[in-house]
Amino acid sequence: MNKAVKRSKKAALVLMVPATGFFLASCSTEEPVPSAVYKNAEECAAFYNPPESCKAEFAKAEALHQQVAPKYQTQAECEADFGAGNCPEPAAPVPGQQQASSGGFFMPMMMGFLAGQMLNKSSSAKQSVPTQPLYKSKDDLSTFRTATNQPVARQTGPVSVMPSRMQVAPGKMASRGGFGAQAQRRSDQQSASSGG
């Protein structure tokens, strides 16, 4: 009988661990925020959004693309993560103009954008989702991802996202075969350094 009591205590502990994790996860104060994923400004407008707002949000994402996209030293390294033809040659600097922030590095093409600000204007600043470029990795062409490799959606249109996972960060040099692995490590390191 003594063994039966010990077994039941073990079973209770084993059952409590997943329940505790679920309980702690449900205590989070963060709630999903409405947003949307579009391939371009025209598709955004086709979802009955004001065309001017769509153009403005797409332009924001394009400008941010230069700052946040993963950067690679060679086209082959970039294409290893994003596929052949998805890492165009860096634009040559135009005399008299400041060189683009890509600085001669290879970056993946923008495959869409997250129209965050357009749909969550009423949200508090703490719960906002910034408009940003989206990418698709060679290993998962069906999923739109942020520059930090956070999955957002499998198709265009309305989507609910967690604001903490959609924050933008400056793009860093990535290693070959690194979009998935490198970005996930950066994400894990950021989570660990922020305490969660």
Backbone bond lengths (Angstrom), bond angles and torsions (degrees), N, CA, C in turn:
res aa  C-N    CA-C-N  psi(-1)  N-CA   C-N-CA  omega(-1)  CA-C   N-CA-C  phi
1 M - - - 1.456 - - 1.527 111.45 -
2 N 1.292 116.47 -33.43 1.446 120.87 178.92 1.527 110.97 -61.90
3 K 1.366 117.99 -37.68 1.462 122.12 178.58 1.526 110.91 -66.25
4 A 1.309 117.53 -36.63 1.464 121.26 179.96 1.526 110.93 -64.61
5 V 1.329 116.56 -38.96 1.465 120.63 178.60 1.525 109.73 -65.46
6 K 1.348 117.69 -42.53 1.469 121.05 179.24 1.522 110.83 -62.94
7 R 1.345 116.49 -42.55 1.461 120.01 179.16 1.520 111.37 -62.06
8 S 1.317 117.15 -42.16 1.462 119.48 -178.50 1.526 111.08 -67.10
9 K 1.330 117.49 -33.31 1.465 119.68 176.44 1.523 110.27 -67.10
10 K 1.350 116.69 -40.46 1.470 120.47 177.18 1.526 110.43 -62.68
11 A 1.309 116.33 -45.54 1.460 120.65 -179.51 1.527 110.32 -61.58
12 A 1.320 116.74 -40.48 1.465 120.29 179.32 1.522 110.59 -62.71
13 L 1.351 116.81 -42.04 1.461 120.23 178.90 1.520 111.36 -65.72
14 V 1.328 117.36 -42.44 1.456 121.71 -179.95 1.527 110.00 -62.91
15 L 1.303 117.45 -39.44 1.455 121.33 179.82 1.527 112.32 -73.54
16 M 1.333 117.56 -27.76 1.454 121.50 -177.92 1.531 112.22 -73.94
17 V 1.330 118.33 -33.37 1.459 120.93 -175.78 1.525 111.79 -59.72
18 P 1.350 120.37 -52.88 1.468 118.59 178.24 1.529 112.42 -63.15
19 A 1.310 116.91 -36.82 1.461 120.01 -179.97 1.517 110.53 -64.92
20 T 1.337 117.51 -38.48 1.458 121.18 178.74 1.520 110.23 -64.48
21 G 1.341 117.23 -44.07 1.470 120.84 177.87 1.511 111.55 -60.17
22 F 1.333 116.19 -42.65 1.460 120.61 178.75 1.525 110.17 -63.66
23 F 1.335 116.62 -42.52 1.458 120.97 -179.30 1.521 110.78 -63.59
24 L 1.335 117.23 -44.79 1.461 120.65 179.90 1.526 110.95 -64.90
25 A 1.330 117.08 -39.76 1.463 120.17 178.80 1.520 110.85 -64.24
26 S 1.322 116.66 -35.96 1.458 119.69 -178.98 1.518 112.46 -75.88
27 C 1.344 118.11 -12.32 1.462 121.56 178.60 1.521 111.98 -82.96
28 S 1.317 118.13 -8.46 1.456 121.30 -179.19 1.525 109.79 -59.74
29 T 1.333 115.56 139.39 1.462 119.80 -179.02 1.523 111.90 -86.42
30 E 1.325 116.75 -8.41 1.460 119.77 -179.04 1.524 110.77 -77.36
31 E 1.311 114.33 135.95 1.463 120.14 177.66 1.521 109.15 -121.73
32 P 1.334 117.75 151.16 1.461 119.78 177.09 1.530 110.85 -60.63
33 V 1.314 114.92 145.20 1.464 121.69 -178.95 1.530 108.08 -115.70
34 P 1.337 117.37 136.84 1.468 119.07 178.66 1.523 111.44 -67.52
35 S 1.300 115.51 137.91 1.454 123.02 177.99 1.518 106.88 -151.01
36 A 1.319 117.14 -166.75 1.465 120.23 177.75 1.519 109.56 -157.05
37 V 1.328 115.08 152.42 1.462 122.73 177.80 1.523 107.68 -116.35
38 Y 1.322 115.84 130.55 1.460 121.52 177.40 1.518 109.22 -136.87
39 K 1.332 116.35 153.14 1.463 121.01 176.95 1.520 111.36 -76.74
40 N 1.342 117.10 -34.96 1.464 121.50 -177.84 1.529 109.06 -160.03
41 A 1.331 116.41 178.72 1.468 121.39 -178.22 1.525 112.21 -64.58
42 E 1.339 116.94 -34.57 1.463 120.35 -179.53 1.532 111.20 -65.76
43 E 1.326 116.67 -42.36 1.461 119.38 178.58 1.524 110.45 -66.16
44 C 1.319 117.01 -37.37 1.467 121.56 176.59 1.526 110.20 -58.51
45 A 1.325 116.86 -46.59 1.469 121.61 -179.90 1.526 111.39 -65.77
46 A 1.331 117.39 -30.44 1.464 121.12 178.88 1.531 111.72 -67.40
47 F 1.349 117.53 -18.09 1.466 121.98 176.70 1.534 110.46 -90.35
48 Y 1.338 117.46 24.84 1.466 124.71 176.83 1.525 113.48 65.89
49 N 1.324 116.55 31.09 1.460 121.47 173.32 1.523 107.97 -95.33
50 P 1.332 117.83 153.17 1.470 119.71 177.69 1.538 110.09 -60.83
51 P 1.330 118.52 125.04 1.463 121.00 -178.38 1.527 114.18 -54.00
52 E 1.345 117.17 -37.05 1.470 120.19 -179.91 1.517 110.65 -64.57
53 S 1.338 117.15 -41.63 1.469 120.70 178.33 1.521 110.64 -64.98
54 C 1.316 116.63 -40.05 1.463 120.84 179.25 1.525 110.84 -62.62
55 K 1.332 116.64 -44.41 1.462 120.42 179.04 1.520 110.91 -63.15
56 A 1.329 116.96 -41.76 1.467 121.11 -179.51 1.533 111.22 -64.61
57 E 1.334 117.10 -43.88 1.464 120.51 -179.31 1.529 111.37 -68.20
58 F 1.341 116.43 -38.92 1.463 120.12 177.82 1.537 110.08 -64.19
59 A 1.340 116.42 -40.88 1.467 120.61 178.34 1.531 110.99 -63.34
60 K 1.336 117.41 -38.58 1.475 121.01 176.18 1.521 110.21 -60.71
61 A 1.335 115.65 -45.70 1.470 119.97 -179.28 1.519 111.07 -63.96
62 E 1.333 116.84 -41.16 1.473 120.20 178.91 1.528 111.27 -62.81
63 A 1.321 116.92 -42.39 1.466 120.65 179.29 1.522 110.83 -65.74
64 L 1.315 116.31 -40.34 1.464 121.05 -179.85 1.531 111.58 -69.80
65 H 1.320 116.50 -28.24 1.464 121.82 179.31 1.531 110.91 -52.51
66 Q 1.324 117.72 -42.83 1.465 121.63 -179.64 1.522 112.11 -61.85
67 Q 1.324 117.35 -29.69 1.464 121.71 -176.77 1.521 113.63 -89.94
68 V 1.338 117.66 -35.92 1.463 119.63 -170.15 1.524 115.80 -104.73
69 A 1.327 118.01 -17.72 1.470 120.32 -176.27 1.524 110.44 -60.94
70 P 1.339 117.60 144.53 1.468 119.72 173.85 1.527 108.78 -60.52
71 K 1.316 116.22 142.23 1.464 121.18 -177.39 1.525 109.73 -116.69
72 Y 1.331 114.80 141.18 1.468 121.89 -177.52 1.522 109.59 -128.61
73 Q 1.316 116.44 148.69 1.458 120.10 179.24 1.517 111.98 -75.37
74 T 1.331 117.48 -30.38 1.462 119.78 -179.92 1.522 110.70 -127.47
75 Q 1.322 114.58 155.77 1.457 120.41 177.52 1.525 110.66 -64.40
76 A 1.323 117.43 -36.81 1.473 121.37 179.89 1.525 111.30 -61.92
77 E 1.344 116.89 -40.61 1.471 120.00 178.61 1.528 110.58 -64.11
78 C 1.319 115.92 -43.08 1.465 120.67 179.98 1.526 110.48 -64.60
79 E 1.326 116.27 -45.67 1.467 120.00 -179.05 1.524 112.32 -68.07
80 A 1.319 118.22 -23.17 1.464 120.65 175.46 1.529 110.48 -63.06
81 D 1.321 116.47 -29.72 1.465 121.17 179.01 1.523 113.65 -95.29
82 F 1.335 117.37 -31.88 1.464 120.21 -171.16 1.519 114.99 -117.75
83 G 1.321 118.24 -4.30 1.454 121.37 176.25 1.514 113.51 96.74
84 A 1.328 115.26 153.82 1.464 122.21 -179.40 1.523 110.56 -60.09
85 G 1.313 115.69 134.53 1.460 121.22 178.37 1.513 114.89 82.87
86 N 1.337 118.23 -1.63 1.467 121.05 -177.82 1.522 113.74 -101.71
87 C 1.337 116.24 10.22 1.460 120.91 179.27 1.524 108.52 -133.88
88 P 1.325 117.34 81.68 1.472 120.23 -175.29 1.520 112.61 -65.06
89 E 1.331 114.02 159.79 1.470 120.70 176.49 1.521 108.92 -59.68
90 P 1.341 117.60 141.27 1.472 119.02 175.70 1.530 109.38 -63.75
91 A 1.308 115.93 143.58 1.463 120.63 179.13 1.524 109.57 -67.88
92 A 1.325 116.12 138.34 1.459 120.76 176.86 1.522 108.76 -71.44
93 P 1.333 117.77 141.62 1.465 118.93 179.98 1.535 110.92 -64.74
94 V 1.312 115.11 140.26 1.463 121.17 178.56 1.532 107.21 -89.03
95 P 1.349 118.05 130.49 1.470 119.53 179.77 1.527 111.00 -54.15
96 G 1.331 115.27 134.15 1.460 120.22 179.01 1.514 114.16 86.90
97 Q 1.335 117.86 -7.44 1.466 120.83 178.03 1.519 109.09 -113.95
98 Q 1.316 114.35 150.70 1.452 119.43 177.58 1.522 108.44 -70.68
99 Q 1.345 116.71 139.70 1.459 120.42 -178.65 1.527 110.38 -67.99
100 A 1.313 116.47 145.23 1.471 121.45 179.02 1.515 109.28 -60.21
101 S 1.321 116.21 153.94 1.462 120.37 -176.16 1.524 112.93 -66.94
102 S 1.331 118.37 -9.87 1.465 118.58 176.68 1.521 110.00 -67.53
103 G 1.328 117.67 -22.78 1.451 122.48 172.35 1.514 114.50 57.37
104 G 1.326 119.25 30.98 1.451 121.30 178.91 1.514 113.59 86.82
105 F 1.313 118.18 1.83 1.454 121.82 177.56 1.519 109.46 -86.84
106 F 1.314 115.96 158.30 1.462 120.88 179.02 1.525 109.34 -90.52
107 M 1.334 115.17 136.68 1.459 121.64 178.67 1.521 108.80 -131.04
108 P 1.333 117.09 151.50 1.469 118.94 177.15 1.521 110.81 -70.78
109 M 1.324 115.60 156.25 1.466 119.90 175.15 1.527 109.53 -71.26
110 M 1.297 114.86 147.78 1.458 121.21 175.18 1.527 107.30 -75.47
111 M 1.337 118.07 125.11 1.463 122.14 -177.37 1.525 113.28 -99.48
112 G 1.320 116.58 -6.69 1.454 121.31 -179.34 1.515 108.73 173.97
113 F 1.334 115.69 -171.58 1.458 118.85 176.99 1.520 110.64 -147.90
114 L 1.321 114.02 152.17 1.458 122.23 176.04 1.519 106.43 -95.46
115 A 1.316 117.19 114.42 1.466 122.26 -178.64 1.523 108.47 -89.46
116 G 1.301 115.74 74.43 1.461 120.73 -175.43 1.510 114.07 -75.22
117 Q 1.326 117.09 -54.23 1.465 120.22 -174.11 1.521 112.47 -64.82
118 M 1.299 117.22 -30.51 1.462 121.06 -176.45 1.529 111.41 -63.81
119 L 1.328 116.84 -34.63 1.463 119.87 -174.88 1.518 114.68 -103.21
120 N 1.335 118.50 -10.15 1.468 117.48 -177.33 1.521 112.51 -124.14
121 K 1.317 116.46 40.07 1.469 120.72 179.56 1.531 112.03 -63.42
122 S 1.315 117.96 -29.42 1.461 120.09 -178.03 1.523 112.59 -82.54
123 S 1.325 117.83 -10.38 1.464 120.83 -179.83 1.518 110.62 -71.34
124 S 1.317 115.43 153.08 1.465 119.46 176.52 1.522 108.96 -67.21
125 A 1.334 116.67 159.42 1.467 121.02 -178.63 1.525 110.46 -59.53
126 K 1.326 117.01 -31.49 1.464 121.61 -179.26 1.533 110.94 -67.25
127 Q 1.305 118.21 -27.13 1.456 122.16 -175.80 1.532 113.01 -108.59
128 S 1.320 118.03 20.85 1.456 118.64 -176.88 1.526 111.86 -83.02
129 V 1.314 114.73 154.60 1.463 122.51 177.38 1.521 106.83 -120.09
130 P 1.326 117.81 116.42 1.461 119.07 -178.33 1.523 112.87 -73.19
131 T 1.316 115.18 145.77 1.455 121.06 171.79 1.523 106.63 -65.69
132 Q 1.334 117.37 138.34 1.460 120.16 -176.94 1.521 111.67 -161.01
133 P 1.342 116.03 160.90 1.462 120.06 178.45 1.519 110.91 -73.07
134 L 1.327 115.28 153.71 1.465 120.84 176.86 1.525 109.32 -125.11
135 Y 1.327 115.45 153.36 1.459 122.81 -175.43 1.522 109.45 -131.98
136 K 1.330 115.59 167.40 1.463 121.54 174.43 1.524 107.59 -131.27
137 S 1.317 116.47 127.14 1.463 119.43 -179.74 1.524 110.21 -81.89
138 K 1.310 115.36 156.36 1.464 121.67 -179.88 1.532 110.90 -60.40
139 D 1.314 116.87 -32.61 1.465 122.01 -177.65 1.526 113.75 -80.38
140 D 1.344 117.56 -13.66 1.468 120.88 -178.74 1.537 108.64 -149.61
141 L 1.316 115.61 76.37 1.460 121.05 -176.44 1.520 113.74 -71.20
142 S 1.315 117.97 -8.13 1.466 119.80 -177.44 1.526 112.88 -93.77
143 T 1.335 118.57 -4.86 1.460 120.42 -175.36 1.522 111.79 -117.07
144 F 1.336 116.13 126.63 1.459 121.26 172.01 1.525 107.38 -76.27
145 R 1.355 116.27 133.93 1.460 121.78 -178.03 1.522 110.72 -131.43
146 T 1.335 115.91 151.89 1.457 120.27 174.44 1.525 108.94 -75.01
147 A 1.317 116.87 173.28 1.465 121.35 178.49 1.519 111.55 -64.81
148 T 1.340 118.11 -20.22 1.460 121.46 176.92 1.527 111.60 -95.57
149 N 1.326 115.88 14.73 1.472 123.72 174.23 1.526 114.04 72.32
150 Q 1.312 117.94 24.03 1.464 120.51 175.26 1.526 108.74 -83.34
151 P 1.332 118.42 124.13 1.464 119.20 176.90 1.531 110.45 -66.46
152 V 1.338 115.74 139.42 1.462 120.28 -177.92 1.526 110.99 -115.62
153 A 1.338 117.01 -53.78 1.465 120.53 -177.36 1.519 110.22 -161.92
154 R 1.331 115.69 159.21 1.460 121.14 177.23 1.528 111.61 -95.89
155 Q 1.325 116.96 -16.35 1.463 120.02 179.72 1.518 109.32 -142.65
156 T 1.318 115.48 166.89 1.454 119.61 179.88 1.527 110.48 -80.62
157 G 1.336 114.47 160.58 1.452 121.00 -179.92 1.516 111.52 117.52
158 P 1.337 116.97 -168.64 1.464 121.50 -177.87 1.531 112.06 -61.86
159 V 1.317 115.45 144.89 1.460 122.33 179.35 1.529 108.16 -153.59
160 S 1.317 117.00 150.01 1.468 121.60 173.93 1.526 107.32 -106.98
161 V 1.334 116.24 132.02 1.460 120.90 -177.61 1.520 110.44 -130.61
162 M 1.323 115.70 156.53 1.456 121.67 175.89 1.531 107.54 -86.22
163 P 1.316 118.83 119.99 1.468 121.31 -175.67 1.526 114.25 -54.65
164 S 1.327 118.32 -39.40 1.463 120.06 -177.23 1.521 112.41 -63.59
165 R 1.321 117.66 -25.21 1.466 121.08 -179.75 1.524 112.83 -88.58
166 M 1.322 117.73 -8.72 1.461 121.30 -174.93 1.530 113.10 -109.91
167 Q 1.319 118.27 13.24 1.457 120.12 179.92 1.524 109.86 -75.72
168 V 1.317 116.00 145.52 1.465 120.97 -177.06 1.521 110.75 -90.95
169 A 1.325 114.79 152.86 1.460 122.15 177.81 1.518 107.68 -142.88
170 P 1.334 117.86 150.27 1.467 119.55 178.98 1.522 111.04 -58.28
171 G 1.335 115.67 139.90 1.458 120.79 179.00 1.515 111.06 -68.07
172 K 1.322 116.01 145.93 1.457 121.82 -179.76 1.512 109.37 -120.61
173 M 1.309 115.06 164.97 1.460 120.13 174.34 1.523 108.23 -65.14
174 A 1.310 116.05 132.52 1.463 121.42 -179.74 1.517 108.64 -112.57
175 S 1.319 115.79 155.40 1.460 121.19 176.86 1.511 109.37 -91.67
176 R 1.306 116.41 162.24 1.461 121.17 177.30 1.526 109.22 -58.04
177 G 1.307 115.23 136.60 1.459 120.05 -178.77 1.506 111.83 67.21
178 G 1.326 117.00 26.61 1.455 119.32 -170.75 1.503 117.90 -107.68
179 F 1.341 120.79 -9.08 1.469 118.46 -174.87 1.520 110.54 -56.28
180 G 1.308 117.74 -50.32 1.460 119.31 179.00 1.507 112.34 -68.65
181 A 1.316 117.17 -56.02 1.460 121.12 -174.53 1.521 112.00 -70.35
182 Q 1.331 118.34 -48.95 1.461 121.46 -177.67 1.523 110.84 -63.92
183 A 1.311 116.86 -45.63 1.462 119.36 -177.93 1.518 110.56 -65.69
184 Q 1.316 118.02 -37.68 1.460 120.37 179.10 1.526 110.30 -66.18
185 R 1.349 117.11 -40.21 1.462 120.29 177.25 1.519 110.19 -62.47
186 R 1.352 117.77 -43.39 1.466 120.47 178.53 1.524 109.63 -60.85
187 S 1.319 116.61 -42.87 1.449 121.44 -179.79 1.533 110.57 -62.37
188 D 1.343 116.31 -44.01 1.465 120.92 178.82 1.525 110.84 -63.82
189 Q 1.347 116.81 -40.99 1.462 120.32 179.36 1.507 110.57 -65.80
190 Q 1.346 117.25 -40.49 1.471 120.14 178.63 1.515 110.10 -65.13
191 S 1.328 117.44 -39.89 1.467 121.09 179.26 1.518 110.12 -64.19
192 A 1.346 116.17 -43.04 1.463 120.16 -179.42 1.530 110.95 -65.63
193 S 1.339 117.00 -41.06 1.470 119.87 -178.32 1.524 111.97 -72.46
194 S 1.337 117.69 -24.61 1.458 119.49 178.76 1.534 111.14 -92.23
195 G 1.324 116.11 2.34 1.453 119.25 176.04 1.493 114.38 84.03
196 G 1.306 118.95 15.97 1.445 116.22 179.36 1.431 111.51 -166.30
